[in-house]
Each structure stands twice: as C-alpha cells, then as structure tokens.
Amino acid sequence: MDDARRYAAEFVGTLLLVFFGVGSAVFAQVQGGMVVVALAFGFILVGLVYTIGPLSGCHVNPAVTLGVLLSGKISPVGAAAYWITQFAGATVAALLIWGLTRWGGVADQTGVLGTNGYGAHINLGGTAVLETVLSFLFVLVVLVVTSRAEHAGFAGLAIGLSLAACLLVGLTLDGVSINPARSFGPAVFEGGTALRQLWVFVVFPLLGGALAALAAPLVVRRDPRYRADPEKPTGPAPGTA
C-alpha cells in the first residue's frame, strides 16, 4: 500500500510540475517572459517538495531517480516504477496542455507546445554539454541537500531555486530539459522535430544525473552534521578528551 502511495505521488507530482512549468511557457511566455517561466518551474517544485517529499522523496524527474538509484537509496524495481509513473504523469500533463490549445481557445505562445529543441540558438553538441552540466548541478543539489538532516527544512527552497537558476541560464537556448519526463510528454503531442530530437533530452539529463551521483559522496560526509569549516576537526581538541 505504501508503495502504491509513493508511485501515485510521483505520478501526480510530475503531472503538476509539467502542467505548471510547461504550461507557464505555453500560456504566458509572451506576456511574462522567460523569468516568469523559470520562476513557475521553481515555485511549483518548491511546493511539491514540501507536499509529497515526505512520501516519495519528490523525484518527479527520471534523472533524479537515476541519481538516487546509483546512490543506493532506492531499489532497481522502485526506480523503474518511479520512471513509469513520471513519464505517465508528464504525458497526462502534456495532454491537458495540448487539449487547452486545441479545444480550449488557448493560444500556444511557444508555437511548439513548450517542447525542447536545438538548432535555432544552439547546436547538438552545445545542447549535449548544456543539458549534462545543468542536470549535474540540479541532481547534485538534490542529492546533497536531502542528505543533510540539519537542513531538511530548507531543502525544498534550495531545490526549487536551483531549478529556476538552470532555466534562467538555458531557457532561450534549448528550453532546458534536465528532466526526460518533462521533455517526453510535450514531444509526444507536438511530434515532428520535437520527437526526433527527444533522445538528446533523455540521454544527457540522465548522464548529468549519473555524474552527480558519482560526485555527491565527495560533498556529503558520513557524519550528517554540517561542517562550516571543512578543515576544522569535528572531534574534541587535542588534550581535552
């Protein structure tokens, strides 16, 4: 029963992330601009971390789940179930957005249903580097801040702001994926170039997530206490024991 609740949380969480994030671009990019889209993604993720984080961890991103899997904090079966629910949630969210633009009288202000893509402002190689680096940063932040118990109350804020920062950097270049599910849902309904280029926005965010899992142990100590001065011993001073 607990597993079902976690999977349901990942489904709903990914659905809401994509609907609010991609929806902000499709519905309000012209009036609001790129900053509004970046903040929409960041704010909804902050809310989701505090809402479903205690239940499922609030991965809502296959790259994050891969990082957690490689860190040994979720089983392969659990990770596979998370991936299925994340892609399903993103697809339903994209269906809702597509339905609003097709039958709801809503104009698609991106012209491509908020899909990711390269070619106009960045090439394939640049996109590969951008998605790897941004995904590395984002997943690293998730893995590190959720491993520090003393900062648990601020984890959602750090994660949401990191996502917003990534979007501010690359939104005008490729739309910023760093989340294969976020790219998959809209591409399914947009088709064409978005679907042909989809593999880039699956492979390289996953690569960034895997690299973050390798780097996280270098940042997170086994001692859960935070060390403001990493060079200062944590034990008693010599001669005081």
ZADO-1210 file (C-alpha; in nm, 4 decimals, padded with zeros to 6 digits):
<atoms>
<atom x="00.0000" y="00.0000" z="00.0000" code="MET" pos="1"/>
<atom x="00.2831" y="00.2381" z="00.0860" code="ASP" pos="2"/>
<atom x="00.4495" y="00.1642" z="-00.2481" code="ASP" pos="3"/>
<atom x="00.1289" y="00.2459" z="-00.4333" code="ALA" pos="4"/>
<atom x="00.1024" y="00.5777" z="-00.2494" code="ARG" pos="5"/>
<atom x="00.4608" y="00.6670" z="-00.3403" code="ARG" pos="6"/>
<atom x="00.4059" y="00.5830" z="-00.7054" code="TYR" pos="7"/>
<atom x="00.0831" y="00.7827" z="-00.7083" code="ALA" pos="8"/>
<atom x="00.2662" y="01.0772" z="-00.5536" code="ALA" pos="9"/>
<atom x="00.5310" y="01.0654" z="-00.8271" code="GLU" pos="10"/>
<atom x="00.2610" y="01.0490" z="-01.0942" code="PHE" pos="11"/>
<atom x="00.0688" y="01.3454" z="-00.9569" code="VAL" pos="12"/>
<atom x="00.3834" y="01.5411" z="-00.8745" code="GLY" pos="13"/>
<atom x="00.5285" y="01.5057" z="-01.2238" code="THR" pos="14"/>
<atom x="00.1906" y="01.5893" z="-01.3757" code="LEU" pos="15"/>
<atom x="00.1717" y="01.9120" z="-01.1748" code="LEU" pos="16"/>
<atom x="00.5347" y="02.0050" z="-01.2415" code="LEU" pos="17"/>
<atom x="00.4888" y="01.9717" z="-01.6173" code="VAL" pos="18"/>
<atom x="00.1463" y="02.1315" z="-01.6257" code="PHE" pos="19"/>
<atom x="00.2513" y="02.4393" z="-01.4280" code="PHE" pos="20"/>
<atom x="00.6044" y="02.4657" z="-01.5674" code="GLY" pos="21"/>
<atom x="00.5456" y="02.3919" z="-01.9342" code="VAL" pos="22"/>
<atom x="00.2022" y="02.5493" z="-01.9061" code="GLY" pos="23"/>
<atom x="00.3579" y="02.8790" z="-01.7955" code="SER" pos="24"/>
<atom x="00.5560" y="02.8833" z="-02.1208" code="ALA" pos="25"/>
<atom x="00.2667" y="02.7792" z="-02.3438" code="VAL" pos="26"/>
<atom x="00.0108" y="03.0096" z="-02.1792" code="PHE" pos="27"/>
<atom x="00.2153" y="03.3136" z="-02.0697" code="ALA" pos="28"/>
<atom x="00.5643" y="03.3235" z="-02.2211" code="GLN" pos="29"/>
<atom x="00.4947" y="03.6321" z="-02.4316" code="VAL" pos="30"/>
<atom x="00.3413" y="03.8404" z="-02.1514" code="GLN" pos="31"/>
<atom x="00.5519" y="03.7028" z="-01.8675" code="GLY" pos="32"/>
<atom x="00.8844" y="03.6397" z="-02.0340" code="GLY" pos="33"/>
<atom x="01.1498" y="03.3824" z="-01.9569" code="MET" pos="34"/>
<atom x="01.1859" y="03.4887" z="-01.5942" code="VAL" pos="35"/>
<atom x="00.8227" y="03.4073" z="-01.5240" code="VAL" pos="36"/>
<atom x="00.8617" y="03.0616" z="-01.6806" code="VAL" pos="37"/>
<atom x="01.1757" y="02.9904" z="-01.4774" code="ALA" pos="38"/>
<atom x="01.0102" y="03.1022" z="-01.1557" code="LEU" pos="39"/>
<atom x="00.6975" y="02.8993" z="-01.2314" code="ALA" pos="40"/>
<atom x="00.9065" y="02.5825" z="-01.2598" code="PHE" pos="41"/>
<atom x="01.0983" y="02.6693" z="-00.9445" code="GLY" pos="42"/>
<atom x="00.7978" y="02.7670" z="-00.7351" code="PHE" pos="43"/>
<atom x="00.5905" y="02.4611" z="-00.8222" code="ILE" pos="44"/>
<atom x="00.8845" y="02.2367" z="-00.7392" code="LEU" pos="45"/>
<atom x="00.9288" y="02.4062" z="-00.4008" code="VAL" pos="46"/>
<atom x="00.5640" y="02.3370" z="-00.3247" code="GLY" pos="47"/>
<atom x="00.5882" y="01.9768" z="-00.4410" code="LEU" pos="48"/>
<atom x="00.9000" y="01.9031" z="-00.2336" code="VAL" pos="49"/>
<atom x="00.7221" y="02.0070" z="00.0847" code="TYR" pos="50"/>
<atom x="00.3968" y="01.8366" z="-00.0170" code="THR" pos="51"/>
<atom x="00.4999" y="01.4941" z="-00.1459" code="ILE" pos="52"/>
<atom x="00.8663" y="01.4897" z="-00.0456" code="GLY" pos="53"/>
<atom x="00.7977" y="01.3136" z="00.2860" code="PRO" pos="54"/>
<atom x="00.6051" y="01.0448" z="00.0968" code="LEU" pos="55"/>
<atom x="00.8011" y="00.9718" z="-00.2222" code="SER" pos="56"/>
<atom x="01.1073" y="01.1937" z="-00.1998" code="GLY" pos="57"/>
<atom x="00.9578" y="01.4134" z="-00.4733" code="CYS" pos="58"/>
<atom x="01.1880" y="01.2969" z="-00.7507" code="HIS" pos="59"/>
<atom x="00.9397" y="01.3919" z="-01.0289" code="VAL" pos="60"/>
<atom x="01.2360" y="01.3577" z="-01.2653" code="ASN" pos="61"/>
<atom x="01.3937" y="01.0389" z="-01.4066" code="PRO" pos="62"/>
<atom x="01.7407" y="01.1950" z="-01.3816" code="ALA" pos="63"/>
<atom x="01.6936" y="01.2476" z="-01.0083" code="VAL" pos="64"/>
<atom x="01.5674" y="00.8922" z="-00.9687" code="THR" pos="65"/>
<atom x="01.8751" y="00.7635" z="-01.1522" code="LEU" pos="66"/>
<atom x="02.0983" y="00.9612" z="-00.9185" code="GLY" pos="67"/>
<atom x="01.9174" y="00.8223" z="-00.6158" code="VAL" pos="68"/>
<atom x="01.9385" y="00.4696" z="-00.7589" code="LEU" pos="69"/>
<atom x="02.3142" y="00.4961" z="-00.8151" code="LEU" pos="70"/>
<atom x="02.3465" y="00.6326" z="-00.4620" code="SER" pos="71"/>
<atom x="02.1880" y="00.3120" z="-00.3314" code="GLY" pos="72"/>
<atom x="01.8836" y="00.4841" z="-00.1822" code="LYS" pos="73"/>
<atom x="01.6183" y="00.3157" z="-00.3959" code="ILE" pos="74"/>
<atom x="01.5891" y="-00.0343" z="-00.5391" code="SER" pos="75"/>
<atom x="01.6023" y="-00.1009" z="-00.9151" code="PRO" pos="76"/>
<atom x="01.2382" y="-00.2125" z="-00.9029" code="VAL" pos="77"/>
<atom x="01.1373" y="00.1007" z="-00.7181" code="GLY" pos="78"/>
<atom x="01.3317" y="00.3184" z="-00.9625" code="ALA" pos="79"/>
<atom x="01.1660" y="00.1505" z="-01.2604" code="ALA" pos="80"/>
<atom x="00.8235" y="00.2108" z="-01.1070" code="ALA" pos="81"/>
<atom x="00.9125" y="00.5750" z="-01.0455" code="TYR" pos="82"/>
<atom x="01.0217" y="00.6155" z="-01.4081" code="TRP" pos="83"/>
<atom x="00.6967" y="00.4686" z="-01.5374" code="ILE" pos="84"/>
<atom x="00.4828" y="00.6953" z="-01.3195" code="THR" pos="85"/>
<atom x="00.6926" y="01.0024" z="-01.4010" code="GLN" pos="86"/>
<atom x="00.6632" y="00.9553" z="-01.7770" code="PHE" pos="87"/>
<atom x="00.2927" y="00.8798" z="-01.7399" code="ALA" pos="88"/>
<atom x="00.2331" y="01.1925" z="-01.5301" code="GLY" pos="89"/>
<atom x="00.4202" y="01.4118" z="-01.7769" code="ALA" pos="90"/>
<atom x="00.2206" y="01.2656" z="-02.0654" code="THR" pos="91"/>
<atom x="-00.1114" y="01.3372" z="-01.8975" code="VAL" pos="92"/>
<atom x="00.0009" y="01.6930" z="-01.8191" code="ALA" pos="93"/>
<atom x="00.1008" y="01.7453" z="-02.1831" code="ALA" pos="94"/>
<atom x="-00.2344" y="01.6055" z="-02.2921" code="LEU" pos="95"/>
<atom x="-00.4117" y="01.8647" z="-02.0781" code="LEU" pos="96"/>
<atom x="-00.1987" y="02.1467" z="-02.2195" code="ILE" pos="97"/>
<atom x="-00.2473" y="02.0209" z="-02.5748" code="TRP" pos="98"/>
<atom x="-00.6219" y="01.9930" z="-02.5170" code="GLY" pos="99"/>
<atom x="-00.6404" y="02.3519" z="-02.3942" code="LEU" pos="100"/>
<atom x="-00.4592" y="02.4772" z="-02.7036" code="THR" pos="101"/>
<atom x="-00.6652" y="02.2623" z="-02.9393" code="ARG" pos="102"/>
<atom x="-01.0159" y="02.2914" z="-02.7928" code="TRP" pos="103"/>
<atom x="-00.9910" y="02.5406" z="-02.5073" code="GLY" pos="104"/>
<atom x="-00.9302" y="02.8539" z="-02.7110" code="GLY" pos="105"/>
<atom x="-00.5798" y="02.8978" z="-02.5619" code="VAL" pos="106"/>
<atom x="-00.3001" y="03.0237" z="-02.7878" code="ALA" pos="107"/>
<atom x="00.0287" y="02.8331" z="-02.7769" code="ASP" pos="108"/>
<atom x="00.2736" y="03.1154" z="-02.7142" code="GLN" pos="109"/>
<atom x="00.5765" y="02.8928" z="-02.7761" code="THR" pos="110"/>
<atom x="00.4482" y="02.7607" z="-03.1074" code="GLY" pos="111"/>
<atom x="00.5817" y="02.4140" z="-03.0234" code="VAL" pos="112"/>
<atom x="00.3779" y="02.3159" z="-02.7160" code="LEU" pos="113"/>
<atom x="00.6664" y="02.4056" z="-02.4867" code="GLY" pos="114"/>
<atom x="00.8898" y="02.1293" z="-02.6226" code="THR" pos="115"/>
<atom x="01.2675" y="02.1283" z="-02.6001" code="ASN" pos="116"/>
<atom x="01.4739" y="02.1604" z="-02.9143" code="GLY" pos="117"/>
<atom x="01.8049" y="02.2666" z="-03.0616" code="TYR" pos="118"/>
<atom x="01.9109" y="02.4239" z="-03.3884" code="GLY" pos="119"/>
<atom x="01.7917" y="02.7829" z="-03.3675" code="ALA" pos="120"/>
<atom x="02.0151" y="02.9115" z="-03.0871" code="HIS" pos="121"/>
<atom x="02.2372" y="02.6145" z="-03.0023" code="ILE" pos="122"/>
<atom x="02.3613" y="02.3087" z="-03.1897" code="ASN" pos="123"/>
<atom x="02.3544" y="01.9416" z="-03.0943" code="LEU" pos="124"/>
<atom x="02.6959" y="01.9446" z="-02.9290" code="GLY" pos="125"/>
<atom x="02.6164" y="02.2564" z="-02.7322" code="GLY" pos="126"/>
<atom x="02.2865" y="02.1080" z="-02.6207" code="THR" pos="127"/>
<atom x="02.4589" y="01.7910" z="-02.5026" code="ALA" pos="128"/>
<atom x="02.7018" y="01.9922" z="-02.2912" code="VAL" pos="129"/>
<atom x="02.4335" y="02.2282" z="-02.1596" code="LEU" pos="130"/>
<atom x="02.1925" y="01.9537" z="-02.0553" code="GLU" pos="131"/>
<atom x="02.4697" y="01.7484" z="-01.8935" code="THR" pos="132"/>
<atom x="02.6042" y="02.0406" z="-01.6901" code="VAL" pos="133"/>
<atom x="02.2661" y="02.1758" z="-01.5816" code="LEU" pos="134"/>
<atom x="02.1402" y="01.8289" z="-01.4918" code="SER" pos="135"/>
<atom x="02.4599" y="01.7588" z="-01.2990" code="PHE" pos="136"/>
<atom x="02.4146" y="02.0730" z="-01.0919" code="LEU" pos="137"/>
<atom x="02.0461" y="02.0169" z="-01.0270" code="PHE" pos="138"/>
<atom x="02.0723" y="01.6490" z="-00.9304" code="VAL" pos="139"/>
<atom x="02.3807" y="01.7193" z="-00.7184" code="LEU" pos="140"/>
<atom x="02.1876" y="01.9810" z="-00.5225" code="VAL" pos="141"/>
<atom x="01.9004" y="01.7361" z="-00.4713" code="VAL" pos="142"/>
<atom x="02.1283" y="01.4558" z="-00.3519" code="LEU" pos="143"/>
<atom x="02.3324" y="01.6760" z="-00.1196" code="VAL" pos="144"/>
<atom x="02.0630" y="01.8847" z="00.0478" code="VAL" pos="145"/>
<atom x="01.8402" y="01.5828" z="00.1072" code="THR" pos="146"/>
<atom x="02.1321" y="01.4048" z="00.2731" code="SER" pos="147"/>
<atom x="02.1831" y="01.6749" z="00.5351" code="ARG" pos="148"/>
<atom x="01.9267" y="01.6283" z="00.8082" code="ALA" pos="149"/>
<atom x="02.0022" y="01.9620" z="00.9741" code="GLU" pos="150"/>
<atom x="01.8948" y="02.1468" z="00.6592" code="HIS" pos="151"/>
<atom x="01.5825" y="01.9413" z="00.5862" code="ALA" pos="152"/>
<atom x="01.3570" y="02.2412" z="00.6387" code="GLY" pos="153"/>
<atom x="01.5291" y="02.4345" z="00.3615" code="PHE" pos="154"/>
<atom x="01.5756" y="02.1501" z="00.1127" code="ALA" pos="155"/>
<atom x="01.2700" y="02.2403" z="-00.0939" code="GLY" pos="156"/>
<atom x="01.3798" y="02.6010" z="-00.1271" code="LEU" pos="157"/>
<atom x="01.7302" y="02.5042" z="-00.2400" code="ALA" pos="158"/>
<atom x="01.5972" y="02.2532" z="-00.4924" code="ILE" pos="159"/>
<atom x="01.3362" y="02.4864" z="-00.6373" code="GLY" pos="160"/>
<atom x="01.5774" y="02.7793" z="-00.6682" code="LEU" pos="161"/>
<atom x="01.8349" y="02.5534" z="-00.8350" code="SER" pos="162"/>
<atom x="01.5804" y="02.4511" z="-01.0958" code="LEU" pos="163"/>
<atom x="01.4879" y="02.8143" z="-01.1575" code="ALA" pos="164"/>
<atom x="01.8572" y="02.9062" z="-01.1946" code="ALA" pos="165"/>
<atom x="01.9090" y="02.6306" z="-01.4525" code="CYS" pos="166"/>
<atom x="01.6142" y="02.7579" z="-01.6529" code="LEU" pos="167"/>
<atom x="01.7350" y="03.1168" z="-01.6395" code="LEU" pos="168"/>
<atom x="02.0664" y="03.0056" z="-01.7898" code="VAL" pos="169"/>
<atom x="01.9403" y="02.7902" z="-02.0759" code="GLY" pos="170"/>
<atom x="01.5751" y="02.8635" z="-02.1416" code="LEU" pos="171"/>
<atom x="01.6444" y="03.0728" z="-02.4513" code="THR" pos="172"/>
<atom x="01.8851" y="02.8106" z="-02.5887" code="LEU" pos="173"/>
<atom x="01.7024" y="02.4770" z="-02.5848" code="ASP" pos="174"/>
<atom x="01.4111" y="02.5318" z="-02.3474" code="GLY" pos="175"/>
<atom x="01.6022" y="02.3442" z="-02.0732" code="VAL" pos="176"/>
<atom x="01.5001" y="01.9883" z="-02.0056" code="SER" pos="177"/>
<atom x="01.7159" y="01.8408" z="-01.7239" code="ILE" pos="178"/>
<atom x="01.4129" y="01.6130" z="-01.6894" code="ASN" pos="179"/>
<atom x="01.3462" y="01.3445" z="-01.9535" code="PRO" pos="180"/>
<atom x="00.9802" y="01.3147" z="-01.8491" code="ALA" pos="181"/>
<atom x="00.9261" y="01.6893" z="-01.8913" code="ARG" pos="182"/>
<atom x="01.0619" y="01.6618" z="-02.2473" code="SER" pos="183"/>
<atom x="00.8790" y="01.3395" z="-02.3320" code="PHE" pos="184"/>
<atom x="00.5221" y="01.4489" z="-02.2592" code="GLY" pos="185"/>
<atom x="00.5039" y="01.7594" z="-02.4816" code="PRO" pos="186"/>
<atom x="00.7097" y="01.5929" z="-02.7585" code="ALA" pos="187"/>
<atom x="00.4566" y="01.3106" z="-02.7881" code="VAL" pos="188"/>
<atom x="00.1806" y="01.5558" z="-02.8776" code="PHE" pos="189"/>
<atom x="00.3921" y="01.8029" z="-03.0777" code="GLU" pos="190"/>
<atom x="00.5592" y="01.5302" z="-03.2871" code="GLY" pos="191"/>
<atom x="00.7855" y="01.6222" z="-03.5773" code="GLY" pos="192"/>
<atom x="01.1208" y="01.7754" z="-03.4889" code="THR" pos="193"/>
<atom x="01.0499" y="01.7673" z="-03.1151" code="ALA" pos="194"/>
<atom x="01.0023" y="01.3907" z="-03.1259" code="LEU" pos="195"/>
<atom x="01.3099" y="01.3349" z="-03.3442" code="ARG" pos="196"/>
<atom x="01.5284" y="01.5374" z="-03.1086" code="GLN" pos="197"/>
<atom x="01.3794" y="01.3861" z="-02.7927" code="LEU" pos="198"/>
<atom x="01.6649" y="01.1388" z="-02.7419" code="TRP" pos="199"/>
<atom x="01.9032" y="01.4250" z="-02.6651" code="VAL" pos="200"/>
<atom x="01.6818" y="01.5428" z="-02.3801" code="PHE" pos="201"/>
<atom x="01.6645" y="01.1918" z="-02.2386" code="VAL" pos="202"/>
<atom x="02.0258" y="01.0776" z="-02.2692" code="VAL" pos="203"/>
<atom x="02.2140" y="01.3837" z="-02.1476" code="PHE" pos="204"/>
<atom x="01.9990" y="01.4703" z="-01.8431" code="PRO" pos="205"/>
<atom x="02.0424" y="01.1064" z="-01.7367" code="LEU" pos="206"/>
<atom x="02.4172" y="01.1382" z="-01.7912" code="LEU" pos="207"/>
<atom x="02.4248" y="01.4507" z="-01.5762" code="GLY" pos="208"/>
<atom x="02.2278" y="01.2715" z="-01.3055" code="GLY" pos="209"/>
<atom x="02.4683" y="00.9781" z="-01.3098" code="ALA" pos="210"/>
<atom x="02.7699" y="01.2089" z="-01.2816" code="LEU" pos="211"/>
<atom x="02.6041" y="01.3880" z="-00.9896" code="ALA" pos="212"/>
<atom x="02.5602" y="01.0557" z="-00.8100" code="ALA" pos="213"/>
<atom x="02.9326" y="00.9922" z="-00.8501" code="LEU" pos="214"/>
<atom x="03.0227" y="01.3401" z="-00.7214" code="ALA" pos="215"/>
<atom x="02.7798" y="01.3576" z="-00.4287" code="ALA" pos="216"/>
<atom x="02.9854" y="01.1364" z="-00.1921" code="PRO" pos="217"/>
<atom x="03.2720" y="01.3835" z="-00.2316" code="LEU" pos="218"/>
<atom x="03.0475" y="01.6551" z="-00.0890" code="VAL" pos="219"/>
<atom x="02.8389" y="01.4643" z="00.1643" code="VAL" pos="220"/>
<atom x="03.0225" y="01.3194" z="00.4645" code="ARG" pos="221"/>
<atom x="02.9075" y="01.0126" z="00.6501" code="ARG" pos="222"/>
<atom x="02.8792" y="01.2397" z="00.9540" code="ASP" pos="223"/>
<atom x="02.5428" y="01.4109" z="00.8890" code="PRO" pos="224"/>
<atom x="02.6482" y="01.7253" z="01.0757" code="ARG" pos="225"/>
<atom x="02.7332" y="02.0202" z="00.8593" code="TYR" pos="226"/>
<atom x="03.0894" y="02.1476" z="00.8842" code="ARG" pos="227"/>
<atom x="03.1096" y="02.5201" z="00.8285" code="ALA" pos="228"/>
<atom x="03.4883" y="02.4874" z="00.8259" code="ASP" pos="229"/>
<atom x="03.5790" y="02.1670" z="00.6392" code="PRO" pos="230"/>
<atom x="03.9383" y="02.1864" z="00.7617" code="GLU" pos="231"/>
<atom x="03.8452" y="02.2065" z="01.1296" code="LYS" pos="232"/>
<atom x="03.8395" y="01.8744" z="01.3187" code="PRO" pos="233"/>
<atom x="03.4952" y="01.7669" z="01.4401" code="THR" pos="234"/>
<atom x="03.6250" y="01.5775" z="01.7427" code="GLY" pos="235"/>
<atom x="03.7465" y="01.7248" z="02.0713" code="PRO" pos="236"/>
<atom x="04.0583" y="01.9369" z="02.0580" code="ALA" pos="237"/>
<atom x="04.3840" y="01.7620" z="02.1428" code="PRO" pos="238"/>
<atom x="04.4305" y="01.7277" z="02.5170" code="GLY" pos="239"/>
<atom x="04.0630" y="01.7931" z="02.6001" code="THR" pos="240"/>
<atom x="03.9324" y="01.4369" z="02.5749" code="ALA" pos="241"/>
</atoms>
